[in-house]
Amino acid sequence: MALLEILRYPDSRLRNKAKPVDQIDAETRQLVDDMFETMYEASGIGLAATQVNSTKRLLVMDISEQHDDPICLINPEIISKEGEEREEEGCLSVPGVHEPVKRAKHIRVKALDRDGSPIELELEGLPAVCVQHEIDHLDGKLFIDYLSRLKRARIRKKLEKEARQADD
Ligand code: NI
């Protein structure tokens, strides 16, 4: 397994739109395994392929504290949404930023798992938020897109400054 580089906002590659995976081959499963390793290493609860510069439409997540509940969703599709909630979100591609975002409270999502078997999950609360956040990534969208332009501009400035300091 290998750790992958996580792209950081404002990297334009985070705006790439993912393409459906038509064959879950060894390369795809390797990507999934590397994404889990990368996510755990970064103490994240979710990671979309877009964030590691892949255009495969897949995501991984694990909201358990013991890292023992890995979920891999390939070609995920939200088939129903209900209710509304506003929870604080963060993102490995936008480090150090936490802001509330409005999302559906309950969702039903269908996808393929790592072996290519169809799965359907009914989620609410944090796992539901996480899936919506990660699917946004696959569509080239970030949680800060829901914030005001002014707030986004401030975040951009802060992260660009941090990137420059890291280069020095
Ligand atoms: Ni994210």
Backbone and ligand atoms as CSV (ligand in chain L), in Angstrom:
chain,resi,resn,atom,element,x,y,z
A,1,MET,N,N,0.848,-1.186,0.000
A,1,MET,CA,C,0.000,0.000,0.000
A,1,MET,C,C,0.887,1.240,0.000
A,2,ALA,N,N,0.271,2.333,-0.314
A,2,ALA,CA,C,1.058,3.568,-0.435
A,2,ALA,C,C,0.225,4.758,-0.003
A,3,LEU,N,N,0.908,5.725,0.573
A,3,LEU,CA,C,0.230,6.974,0.904
A,3,LEU,C,C,0.161,7.836,-0.348
A,4,LEU,N,N,-0.980,8.436,-0.564
A,4,LEU,CA,C,-1.184,9.284,-1.736
A,4,LEU,C,C,-1.155,10.748,-1.312
A,5,GLU,N,N,-0.819,11.619,-2.252
A,5,GLU,CA,C,-0.809,13.042,-1.946
A,5,GLU,C,C,-2.245,13.570,-2.010
A,6,ILE,N,N,-2.654,14.279,-0.974
A,6,ILE,CA,C,-3.995,14.869,-0.955
A,6,ILE,C,C,-3.910,16.298,-1.504
A,7,LEU,N,N,-4.660,16.551,-2.578
A,7,LEU,CA,C,-4.666,17.891,-3.168
A,7,LEU,C,C,-5.298,18.879,-2.193
A,8,ARG,N,N,-4.776,20.092,-2.217
A,8,ARG,CA,C,-5.303,21.124,-1.329
A,8,ARG,C,C,-5.898,22.280,-2.100
A,9,TYR,N,N,-7.014,22.774,-1.594
A,9,TYR,CA,C,-7.619,23.986,-2.128
A,9,TYR,C,C,-6.578,25.097,-2.093
A,10,PRO,N,N,-6.413,25.944,-3.127
A,10,PRO,CA,C,-7.258,26.058,-4.324
A,10,PRO,C,C,-6.756,25.278,-5.545
A,11,ASP,N,N,-6.153,24.119,-5.393
A,11,ASP,CA,C,-5.699,23.311,-6.533
A,11,ASP,C,C,-6.870,23.078,-7.508
A,12,SER,N,N,-6.661,23.465,-8.768
A,12,SER,CA,C,-7.771,23.399,-9.741
A,12,SER,C,C,-8.188,21.960,-10.046
A,13,ARG,N,N,-7.335,20.984,-9.755
A,13,ARG,CA,C,-7.696,19.584,-10.019
A,13,ARG,C,C,-8.819,19.096,-9.107
A,14,LEU,N,N,-9.048,19.828,-8.015
A,14,LEU,CA,C,-10.187,19.492,-7.149
A,14,LEU,C,C,-11.513,19.790,-7.836
A,15,ARG,N,N,-11.448,20.494,-8.979
A,15,ARG,CA,C,-12.664,20.813,-9.737
A,15,ARG,C,C,-12.960,19.778,-10.816
A,16,ASN,N,N,-12.086,18.781,-10.986
A,16,ASN,CA,C,-12.325,17.726,-11.974
A,16,ASN,C,C,-13.583,16.941,-11.624
A,17,LYS,N,N,-14.313,16.554,-12.662
A,17,LYS,CA,C,-15.493,15.722,-12.435
A,17,LYS,C,C,-15.113,14.263,-12.664
A,18,ALA,N,N,-15.492,13.422,-11.709
A,18,ALA,CA,C,-15.120,12.013,-11.787
A,18,ALA,C,C,-15.933,11.284,-12.849
A,19,LYS,N,N,-15.328,10.224,-13.400
A,19,LYS,CA,C,-16.013,9.405,-14.411
A,19,LYS,C,C,-16.400,8.063,-13.787
A,20,PRO,N,N,-17.581,7.554,-14.146
A,20,PRO,CA,C,-18.006,6.263,-13.591
A,20,PRO,C,C,-16.953,5.173,-13.826
A,21,VAL,N,N,-16.806,4.314,-12.855
A,21,VAL,CA,C,-15.865,3.200,-12.960
A,21,VAL,C,C,-16.594,2.074,-13.683
A,22,ASP,N,N,-16.055,1.612,-14.831
A,22,ASP,CA,C,-16.789,0.536,-15.506
A,22,ASP,C,C,-16.193,-0.836,-15.263
A,23,GLN,N,N,-14.988,-0.845,-14.726
A,23,GLN,CA,C,-14.400,-2.144,-14.408
A,23,GLN,C,C,-13.654,-2.046,-13.090
A,24,ILE,N,N,-14.087,-2.836,-12.126
A,24,ILE,CA,C,-13.398,-2.813,-10.840
A,24,ILE,C,C,-12.271,-3.836,-10.913
A,25,ASP,N,N,-11.131,-3.354,-11.367
A,25,ASP,CA,C,-9.985,-4.237,-11.584
A,25,ASP,C,C,-8.968,-4.065,-10.450
A,26,ALA,N,N,-7.816,-4.734,-10.610
A,26,ALA,CA,C,-6.795,-4.695,-9.559
A,26,ALA,C,C,-6.331,-3.265,-9.299
A,27,GLU,N,N,-6.264,-2.467,-10.356
A,27,GLU,CA,C,-5.805,-1.081,-10.214
A,27,GLU,C,C,-6.799,-0.268,-9.371
A,28,THR,N,N,-8.081,-0.524,-9.618
A,28,THR,CA,C,-9.121,0.180,-8.855
A,28,THR,C,C,-9.059,-0.223,-7.385
A,29,ARG,N,N,-8.915,-1.529,-7.139
A,29,ARG,CA,C,-8.865,-1.994,-5.749
A,29,ARG,C,C,-7.606,-1.480,-5.038
A,30,GLN,N,N,-6.523,-1.348,-5.792
A,30,GLN,CA,C,-5.290,-0.786,-5.224
A,30,GLN,C,C,-5.524,0.673,-4.815
A,31,LEU,N,N,-6.210,1.410,-5.691
A,31,LEU,CA,C,-6.526,2.812,-5.389
A,31,LEU,C,C,-7.365,2.901,-4.111
A,32,VAL,N,N,-8.376,2.026,-4.019
A,32,VAL,CA,C,-9.246,2.011,-2.828
A,32,VAL,C,C,-8.408,1.759,-1.571
A,33,ASP,N,N,-7.538,0.760,-1.624
A,33,ASP,CA,C,-6.708,0.415,-0.460
A,33,ASP,C,C,-5.776,1.574,-0.092
A,34,ASP,N,N,-5.181,2.188,-1.103
A,34,ASP,CA,C,-4.282,3.322,-0.849
A,34,ASP,C,C,-5.060,4.514,-0.284
A,35,MET,N,N,-6.292,4.692,-0.758
A,35,MET,CA,C,-7.101,5.804,-0.237
A,35,MET,C,C,-7.466,5.579,1.231
A,36,PHE,N,N,-7.783,4.324,1.597
A,36,PHE,CA,C,-8.054,4.047,3.019
A,36,PHE,C,C,-6.811,4.369,3.852
A,37,GLU,N,N,-5.666,3.914,3.393
A,37,GLU,CA,C,-4.438,4.140,4.157
A,37,GLU,C,C,-4.169,5.641,4.304
A,38,THR,N,N,-4.360,6.362,3.203
A,38,THR,CA,C,-4.119,7.808,3.197
A,38,THR,C,C,-5.094,8.535,4.136
A,39,MET,N,N,-6.352,8.112,4.089
A,39,MET,CA,C,-7.377,8.737,4.934
A,39,MET,C,C,-7.094,8.487,6.420
A,40,TYR,N,N,-6.761,7.246,6.765
A,40,TYR,CA,C,-6.481,6.926,8.172
A,40,TYR,C,C,-5.253,7.697,8.659
A,41,GLU,N,N,-4.233,7.738,7.824
A,41,GLU,CA,C,-2.988,8.433,8.175
A,41,GLU,C,C,-3.247,9.918,8.444
A,42,ALA,N,N,-4.189,10.505,7.677
A,42,ALA,CA,C,-4.488,11.933,7.815
A,42,ALA,C,C,-5.584,12.185,8.855
A,43,SER,N,N,-6.028,11.124,9.545
A,43,SER,CA,C,-7.110,11.225,10.540
A,43,SER,C,C,-8.390,11.809,9.969
A,44,GLY,N,N,-8.694,11.413,8.735
A,44,GLY,CA,C,-9.946,11.850,8.117
A,44,GLY,C,C,-11.013,10.785,8.265
A,45,ILE,N,N,-12.268,11.168,7.993
A,45,ILE,CA,C,-13.357,10.179,8.057
A,45,ILE,C,C,-13.896,9.858,6.666
A,46,GLY,N,N,-13.422,10.597,5.662
A,46,GLY,CA,C,-13.869,10.329,4.302
A,46,GLY,C,C,-12.861,10.866,3.310
A,47,LEU,N,N,-12.785,10.221,2.150
A,47,LEU,CA,C,-11.865,10.691,1.118
A,47,LEU,C,C,-12.434,10.296,-0.245
A,48,ALA,N,N,-12.476,11.260,-1.155
A,48,ALA,CA,C,-12.963,10.997,-2.504
A,48,ALA,C,C,-11.765,10.897,-3.446
A,49,ALA,N,N,-11.898,10.087,-4.498
A,49,ALA,CA,C,-10.777,9.865,-5.424
A,49,ALA,C,C,-10.262,11.182,-6.010
A,50,THR,N,N,-11.174,12.134,-6.233
A,50,THR,CA,C,-10.784,13.447,-6.769
A,50,THR,C,C,-9.685,14.086,-5.914
A,51,GLN,N,N,-9.750,13.862,-4.616
A,51,GLN,CA,C,-8.792,14.497,-3.704
A,51,GLN,C,C,-7.380,13.940,-3.829
A,52,VAL,N,N,-7.273,12.759,-4.445
A,52,VAL,CA,C,-5.944,12.195,-4.662
A,52,VAL,C,C,-5.639,12.160,-6.158
A,53,ASN,N,N,-6.268,13.093,-6.878
A,53,ASN,CA,C,-6.006,13.301,-8.296
A,53,ASN,C,C,-6.325,12.089,-9.166
A,54,SER,N,N,-7.432,11.414,-8.835
A,54,SER,CA,C,-7.932,10.348,-9.699
A,54,SER,C,C,-9.317,10.783,-10.162
A,55,THR,N,N,-9.687,10.414,-11.399
A,55,THR,CA,C,-11.025,10.773,-11.865
A,55,THR,C,C,-11.992,9.593,-11.763
A,56,LYS,N,N,-11.603,8.577,-10.996
A,56,LYS,CA,C,-12.529,7.459,-10.783
A,56,LYS,C,C,-13.622,7.893,-9.807
A,57,ARG,N,N,-14.869,7.512,-10.142
A,57,ARG,CA,C,-15.993,7.922,-9.303
A,57,ARG,C,C,-16.143,6.971,-8.112
A,58,LEU,N,N,-15.329,7.186,-7.106
A,58,LEU,CA,C,-15.399,6.345,-5.911
A,58,LEU,C,C,-14.934,7.115,-4.681
A,59,LEU,N,N,-15.393,6.652,-3.532
A,59,LEU,CA,C,-15.020,7.283,-2.271
A,59,LEU,C,C,-14.845,6.222,-1.193
A,60,VAL,N,N,-14.096,6.588,-0.177
A,60,VAL,CA,C,-13.960,5.713,0.990
A,60,VAL,C,C,-14.333,6.519,2.232
A,61,MET,N,N,-14.821,5.830,3.243
A,61,MET,CA,C,-15.116,6.506,4.503
A,61,MET,C,C,-15.070,5.521,5.658
A,62,ASP,N,N,-14.878,6.056,6.855
A,62,ASP,CA,C,-14.924,5.265,8.075
A,62,ASP,C,C,-15.112,6.242,9.217
A,63,ILE,N,N,-16.317,6.237,9.791
A,63,ILE,CA,C,-16.550,7.207,10.851
A,63,ILE,C,C,-16.343,6.595,12.240
A,64,SER,N,N,-15.913,5.335,12.291
A,64,SER,CA,C,-15.690,4.695,13.600
A,64,SER,C,C,-14.390,5.226,14.206
A,65,GLU,N,N,-14.323,5.203,15.542
A,65,GLU,CA,C,-13.093,5.668,16.193
A,65,GLU,C,C,-11.990,4.630,16.080
A,66,GLN,N,N,-12.370,3.369,15.985
A,66,GLN,CA,C,-11.365,2.291,15.953
A,66,GLN,C,C,-10.890,1.959,14.537
A,67,HIS,N,N,-11.386,2.707,13.545
A,67,HIS,CA,C,-11.017,2.418,12.155
A,67,HIS,C,C,-11.383,0.991,11.781
A,68,ASP,N,N,-12.554,0.550,12.233
A,68,ASP,CA,C,-12.927,-0.829,11.935
A,68,ASP,C,C,-14.253,-0.911,11.172
A,69,ASP,N,N,-14.651,0.205,10.548
A,69,ASP,CA,C,-15.896,0.181,9.797
A,69,ASP,C,C,-15.698,0.820,8.412
A,70,PRO,N,N,-14.748,0.265,7.638
A,70,PRO,CA,C,-14.455,0.852,6.336
A,70,PRO,C,C,-15.602,0.672,5.352
A,71,ILE,N,N,-15.969,1.745,4.672
A,71,ILE,CA,C,-17.012,1.685,3.652
A,71,ILE,C,C,-16.429,2.238,2.358
A,72,CYS,N,N,-16.571,1.463,1.289
A,72,CYS,CA,C,-16.098,1.913,-0.020
A,72,CYS,C,C,-17.313,1.996,-0.932
A,73,LEU,N,N,-17.532,3.147,-1.529
A,73,LEU,CA,C,-18.661,3.313,-2.445
A,73,LEU,C,C,-18.137,3.655,-3.836
A,74,ILE,N,N,-18.412,2.754,-4.782
A,74,ILE,CA,C,-17.995,2.963,-6.164
A,74,ILE,C,C,-19.235,3.343,-6.980
A,75,ASN,N,N,-19.114,4.373,-7.791
A,75,ASN,CA,C,-20.254,4.930,-8.546
A,75,ASN,C,C,-21.454,5.222,-7.634
A,76,PRO,N,N,-21.239,5.912,-6.528
A,76,PRO,CA,C,-22.330,6.164,-5.590
A,76,PRO,C,C,-23.386,7.078,-6.193
A,77,GLU,N,N,-24.613,6.825,-5.813
A,77,GLU,CA,C,-25.725,7.621,-6.323
A,77,GLU,C,C,-26.736,7.788,-5.190
A,78,ILE,N,N,-27.065,9.013,-4.881
A,78,ILE,CA,C,-28.072,9.262,-3.846
A,78,ILE,C,C,-29.439,9.084,-4.487
A,79,ILE,N,N,-30.227,8.159,-3.952
A,79,ILE,CA,C,-31.524,7.904,-4.580
A,79,ILE,C,C,-32.679,8.549,-3.838
A,80,SER,N,N,-32.459,8.940,-2.577
A,80,SER,CA,C,-33.475,9.766,-1.920
A,80,SER,C,C,-32.858,10.572,-0.791
A,81,LYS,N,N,-33.464,11.718,-0.534
A,81,LYS,CA,C,-32.985,12.640,0.503
A,81,LYS,C,C,-34.184,13.092,1.296
A,82,GLU,N,N,-33.981,13.273,2.596
A,82,GLU,CA,C,-35.078,13.739,3.434
A,82,GLU,C,C,-34.537,14.598,4.559
A,83,GLY,N,N,-35.320,15.593,4.952
A,83,GLY,CA,C,-34.971,16.424,6.100
A,83,GLY,C,C,-33.803,17.338,5.820
A,84,GLU,N,N,-33.379,18.018,6.868
A,84,GLU,CA,C,-32.341,19.020,6.695
A,84,GLU,C,C,-31.567,19.138,7.996
A,85,GLU,N,N,-30.275,19.324,7.908
A,85,GLU,CA,C,-29.508,19.633,9.105
A,85,GLU,C,C,-28.294,20.453,8.736
A,86,ARG,N,N,-27.757,21.115,9.744
A,86,ARG,CA,C,-26.640,22.004,9.498
A,86,ARG,C,C,-25.561,21.633,10.501
A,87,GLU,N,N,-24.522,20.986,10.006
A,87,GLU,CA,C,-23.444,20.546,10.886
A,87,GLU,C,C,-22.131,21.129,10.414
A,88,GLU,N,N,-21.214,21.277,11.363
A,88,GLU,CA,C,-19.900,21.777,11.014
A,88,GLU,C,C,-19.140,20.706,10.227
A,89,GLU,N,N,-18.531,21.116,9.107
A,89,GLU,CA,C,-17.748,20.183,8.300
A,89,GLU,C,C,-16.309,20.655,8.164
A,90,GLY,N,N,-15.451,19.706,7.902
A,90,GLY,CA,C,-14.069,20.001,7.602
A,90,GLY,C,C,-13.687,19.148,6.415
A,91,CYS,N,N,-12.473,19.317,5.905
A,91,CYS,CA,C,-12.070,18.581,4.701
A,91,CYS,C,C,-10.552,18.478,4.667
A,92,LEU,N,N,-10.049,17.303,4.315
A,92,LEU,CA,C,-8.597,17.123,4.247
A,92,LEU,C,C,-7.980,18.014,3.170
A,93,SER,N,N,-8.784,18.460,2.205
A,93,SER,CA,C,-8.270,19.335,1.144
A,93,SER,C,C,-8.361,20.817,1.522
A,94,VAL,N,N,-9.002,21.086,2.652
A,94,VAL,CA,C,-9.126,22.470,3.130
A,94,VAL,C,C,-8.744,22.473,4.610
A,95,PRO,N,N,-7.472,22.165,4.910
A,95,PRO,CA,C,-7.086,21.921,6.301
A,95,PRO,C,C,-7.298,23.141,7.201
A,96,GLY,N,N,-7.720,22.856,8.421
A,96,GLY,CA,C,-7.846,23.913,9.432
A,96,GLY,C,C,-9.118,24.724,9.338
A,97,VAL,N,N,-10.018,24.366,8.426
A,97,VAL,CA,C,-11.244,25.141,8.253
A,97,VAL,C,C,-12.447,24.276,8.638
A,98,HIS,N,N,-13.303,24.815,9.501
A,98,HIS,CA,C,-14.521,24.111,9.893
A,98,HIS,C,C,-15.677,25.082,9.825
A,99,GLU,N,N,-16.669,24.759,9.020
A,99,GLU,CA,C,-17.808,25.657,8.843
A,99,GLU,C,C,-19.079,24.822,8.704
A,100,PRO,N,N,-20.201,25.351,9.212
A,100,PRO,CA,C,-21.468,24.625,9.073
A,100,PRO,C,C,-22.004,24.658,7.647
A,101,VAL,N,N,-22.545,23.530,7.223
A,101,VAL,CA,C,-23.124,23.397,5.883
A,101,VAL,C,C,-24.481,22.716,6.015
A,102,LYS,N,N,-25.423,23.176,5.199
A,102,LYS,CA,C,-26.757,22.588,5.228
A,102,LYS,C,C,-26.788,21.355,4.310
A,103,ARG,N,N,-27.253,20.249,4.852
A,103,ARG,CA,C,-27.331,18.990,4.078
A,103,ARG,C,C,-28.648,18.282,4.394
A,104,ALA,N,N,-28.952,17.276,3.582
A,104,ALA,CA,C,-30.100,16.417,3.904
A,104,ALA,C,C,-29.751,15.571,5.128
A,105,LYS,N,N,-30.765,15.323,5.973
A,105,LYS,CA,C,-30.525,14.591,7.214
A,105,LYS,C,C,-30.492,13.074,6.987
A,106,HIS,N,N,-31.404,12.606,6.159
A,106,HIS,CA,C,-31.450,11.169,5.839
A,106,HIS,C,C,-31.184,11.010,4.352
A,107,ILE,N,N,-30.406,10.037,4.005
A,107,ILE,CA,C,-30.239,9.735,2.580
A,107,ILE,C,C,-30.251,8.222,2.367
A,108,ARG,N,N,-30.583,7.873,1.138
A,108,ARG,CA,C,-30.457,6.492,0.714
A,108,ARG,C,C,-29.484,6.545,-0.467
A,109,VAL,N,N,-28.455,5.719,-0.402
A,109,VAL,CA,C,-27.437,5.750,-1.452
A,109,VAL,C,C,-27.213,4.344,-1.984
A,110,LYS,N,N,-27.071,4.252,-3.308
A,110,LYS,CA,C,-26.703,2.949,-3.866
A,110,LYS,C,C,-25.354,3.077,-4.552
A,111,ALA,N,N,-24.630,1.976,-4.560
A,111,ALA,CA,C,-23.270,1.991,-5.090
A,111,ALA,C,C,-22.817,0.554,-5.311
A,112,LEU,N,N,-21.580,0.416,-5.748
A,112,LEU,CA,C,-20.938,-0.906,-5.783
A,112,LEU,C,C,-19.888,-0.902,-4.688
A,113,ASP,N,N,-19.660,-2.062,-4.066
A,113,ASP,CA,C,-18.599,-2.118,-3.063
A,113,ASP,C,C,-17.273,-2.494,-3.739
A,114,ARG,N,N,-16.236,-2.676,-2.941
A,114,ARG,CA,C,-14.893,-2.942,-3.467
A,114,ARG,C,C,-14.835,-4.192,-4.351
A,115,ASP,N,N,-15.762,-5.127,-4.093
A,115,ASP,CA,C,-15.797,-6.348,-4.907
A,115,ASP,C,C,-16.721,-6.232,-6.112
A,116,GLY,N,N,-17.373,-5.087,-6.230
A,116,GLY,CA,C,-18.277,-4.897,-7.361
A,116,GLY,C,C,-19.704,-5.340,-7.088
A,117,SER,N,N,-19.994,-5.703,-5.844
A,117,SER,CA,C,-21.370,-6.098,-5.512
A,117,SER,C,C,-22.205,-4.854,-5.233
A,118,PRO,N,N,-23.458,-4.854,-5.721
A,118,PRO,CA,C,-24.315,-3.702,-5.464
A,118,PRO,C,C,-24.696,-3.604,-3.984
A,119,ILE,N,N,-24.665,-2.395,-3.453
A,119,ILE,CA,C,-25.090,-2.187,-2.069
A,119,ILE,C,C,-26.021,-0.988,-2.015
A,120,GLU,N,N,-26.872,-0.980,-1.013
A,120,GLU,CA,C,-27.746,0.156,-0.802
A,120,GLU,C,C,-27.729,0.460,0.683
A,121,LEU,N,N,-27.472,1.703,1.048
A,121,LEU,CA,C,-27.371,2.078,2.451
A,121,LEU,C,C,-28.366,3.168,2.778
A,122,GLU,N,N,-28.926,3.079,3.988
A,122,GLU,CA,C,-29.780,4.134,4.475
A,122,GLU,C,C,-29.008,4.799,5.601
A,123,LEU,N,N,-28.745,6.086,5.465
A,123,LEU,CA,C,-27.864,6.752,6.427
A,123,LEU,C,C,-28.510,8.000,6.990
A,124,GLU,N,N,-28.104,8.350,8.210
A,124,GLU,CA,C,-28.528,9.631,8.766
A,124,GLU,C,C,-27.413,10.165,9.656
A,125,GLY,N,N,-27.486,11.466,9.946
A,125,GLY,CA,C,-26.467,12.069,10.798
A,125,GLY,C,C,-25.119,12.120,10.093
A,126,LEU,N,N,-24.043,11.928,10.870
A,126,LEU,CA,C,-22.687,12.082,10.343
A,126,LEU,C,C,-22.383,11.259,9.080
A,127,PRO,N,N,-22.734,9.950,9.050
A,127,PRO,CA,C,-22.440,9.206,7.815
A,127,PRO,C,C,-23.160,9.778,6.596
A,128,ALA,N,N,-24.376,10.297,6.806
A,128,ALA,CA,C,-25.127,10.891,5.691
A,128,ALA,C,C,-24.435,12.169,5.207
A,129,VAL,N,N,-23.975,12.969,6.156
A,129,VAL,CA,C,-23.251,14.208,5.815
A,129,VAL,C,C,-21.980,13.853,5.043
A,130,CYS,N,N,-21.272,12.855,5.553
A,130,CYS,CA,C,-20.001,12.455,4.956
A,130,CYS,C,C,-20.195,12.018,3.499
A,131,VAL,N,N,-21.188,11.186,3.241
A,131,VAL,CA,C,-21.426,10.722,1.871
A,131,VAL,C,C,-21.768,11.903,0.952
A,132,GLN,N,N,-22.587,12.822,1.430
A,132,GLN,CA,C,-22.947,13.982,0.598
A,132,GLN,C,C,-21.727,14.852,0.307
A,133,HIS,N,N,-20.877,15.028,1.313
A,133,HIS,CA,C,-19.646,15.818,1.159
A,133,HIS,C,C,-18.707,15.148,0.135
A,134,GLU,N,N,-18.551,13.832,0.243
A,134,GLU,CA,C,-17.620,13.132,-0.658
A,134,GLU,C,C,-18.159,13.054,-2.089
A,135,ILE,N,N,-19.468,12.878,-2.233
A,135,ILE,CA,C,-20.037,12.849,-3.585
A,135,ILE,C,C,-19.877,14.227,-4.231
A,136,ASP,N,N,-20.004,15.278,-3.448
A,136,ASP,CA,C,-19.724,16.625,-3.964
A,136,ASP,C,C,-18.316,16.681,-4.566
A,137,HIS,N,N,-17.329,16.127,-3.842
A,137,HIS,CA,C,-15.946,16.107,-4.363
A,137,HIS,C,C,-15.909,15.472,-5.757
A,138,LEU,N,N,-16.650,14.363,-5.914
A,138,LEU,CA,C,-16.628,13.650,-7.205
A,138,LEU,C,C,-17.255,14.499,-8.313
A,139,ASP,N,N,-18.069,15.479,-7.912
A,139,ASP,CA,C,-18.654,16.403,-8.881
A,139,ASP,C,C,-17.852,17.699,-8.965
A,140,GLY,N,N,-16.669,17.719,-8.365
A,140,GLY,CA,C,-15.806,18.895,-8.441
A,140,GLY,C,C,-16.209,20.021,-7.504
A,141,LYS,N,N,-16.958,19.649,-6.478
A,141,LYS,CA,C,-17.490,20.652,-5.565
A,141,LYS,C,C,-16.874,20.525,-4.170
A,142,LEU,N,N,-16.678,21.657,-3.498
A,142,LEU,CA,C,-16.107,21.653,-2.149
A,142,LEU,C,C,-17.107,22.233,-1.153
A,143,PHE,N,N,-16.966,21.860,0.118
A,143,PHE,CA,C,-17.948,22.343,1.104
A,143,PHE,C,C,-17.889,23.859,1.258
A,144,ILE,N,N,-16.729,24.444,0.985
A,144,ILE,CA,C,-16.622,25.905,1.121
A,144,ILE,C,C,-17.360,26.631,-0.006
A,145,ASP,N,N,-17.776,25.902,-1.047
A,145,ASP,CA,C,-18.584,26.528,-2.108
A,145,ASP,C,C,-19.941,26.981,-1.556
A,146,TYR,N,N,-20.348,26.399,-0.425
A,146,TYR,CA,C,-21.634,26.777,0.173
A,146,TYR,C,C,-21.510,28.031,1.039
A,147,LEU,N,N,-20.285,28.489,1.275
A,147,LEU,CA,C,-20.082,29.667,2.127
A,147,LEU,C,C,-20.155,30.938,1.278
A,148,SER,N,N,-20.134,32.079,1.943
A,148,SER,CA,C,-20.177,33.345,1.205
A,148,SER,C,C,-18.866,33.538,0.435
A,149,ARG,N,N,-18.926,34.356,-0.607
A,149,ARG,CA,C,-17.716,34.617,-1.398
A,149,ARG,C,C,-16.611,35.205,-0.552
A,150,LEU,N,N,-17.009,36.078,0.351
A,150,LEU,CA,C,-16.032,36.745,1.214
A,150,LEU,C,C,-15.307,35.722,2.088
A,151,LYS,N,N,-16.085,34.816,2.674
A,151,LYS,CA,C,-15.494,33.792,3.533
A,151,LYS,C,C,-14.551,32.892,2.728
A,152,ARG,N,N,-14.996,32.544,1.513
A,152,ARG,CA,C,-14.185,31.666,0.666
A,152,ARG,C,C,-12.882,32.358,0.273
A,153,ALA,N,N,-12.973,33.654,-0.008
A,153,ALA,CA,C,-11.779,34.418,-0.388
A,153,ALA,C,C,-10.781,34.447,0.767
A,154,ARG,N,N,-11.299,34.595,1.991
A,154,ARG,CA,C,-10.419,34.600,3.176
A,154,ARG,C,C,-9.730,33.254,3.342
A,155,ILE,N,N,-10.482,32.178,3.132
A,155,ILE,CA,C,-9.929,30.825,3.279
A,155,ILE,C,C,-8.840,30.599,2.222
A,156,ARG,N,N,-9.117,31.056,1.003
A,156,ARG,CA,C,-8.167,30.895,-0.086
A,156,ARG,C,C,-6.841,31.593,0.239
A,157,LYS,N,N,-6.972,32.829,0.738
A,157,LYS,CA,C,-5.797,33.616,1.087
A,157,LYS,C,C,-4.966,32.922,2.165
A,158,LYS,N,N,-5.676,32.419,3.178
A,158,LYS,CA,C,-5.020,31.758,4.308
A,158,LYS,C,C,-4.263,30.516,3.828
A,159,LEU,N,N,-4.913,29.687,2.986
A,159,LEU,CA,C,-4.268,28.448,2.537
A,159,LEU,C,C,-3.130,28.727,1.564
A,160,GLU,N,N,-3.284,29.768,0.741
A,160,GLU,CA,C,-2.189,30.116,-0.182
A,160,GLU,C,C,-0.970,30.588,0.604
A,161,LYS,N,N,-1.230,31.328,1.663
A,161,LYS,CA,C,-0.131,31.805,2.506
A,161,LYS,C,C,0.573,30.613,3.167
A,162,GLU,N,N,-0.224,29.675,3.675
A,162,GLU,CA,C,0.360,28.498,4.328
A,162,GLU,C,C,1.186,27.670,3.344
A,163,ALA,N,N,0.696,27.575,2.101
A,163,ALA,CA,C,1.411,26.806,1.069
A,163,ALA,C,C,2.752,27.478,0.752
A,164,ARG,N,N,2.729,28.806,0.682
A,164,ARG,CA,C,3.980,29.544,0.414
A,164,ARG,C,C,4.979,29.339,1.525
A,165,GLN,N,N,4.475,29.384,2.780
A,165,GLN,CA,C,5.377,29.207,3.926
A,165,GLN,C,C,5.950,27.805,3.949
A,166,ALA,N,N,5.145,26.820,3.528
A,166,ALA,CA,C,5.611,25.430,3.492
A,166,ALA,C,C,6.702,25.244,2.434
A,167,ASP,N,N,6.640,26.076,1.377
A,167,ASP,CA,C,7.640,25.984,0.302
A,167,ASP,C,C,8.985,26.604,0.700
A,168,ASP,N,N,8.947,27.552,1.624
A,168,ASP,CA,C,10.183,28.288,1.994
A,168,ASP,C,C,11.198,27.379,2.688
L,1,NI,NI,NI,-13.582,16.847,1.766
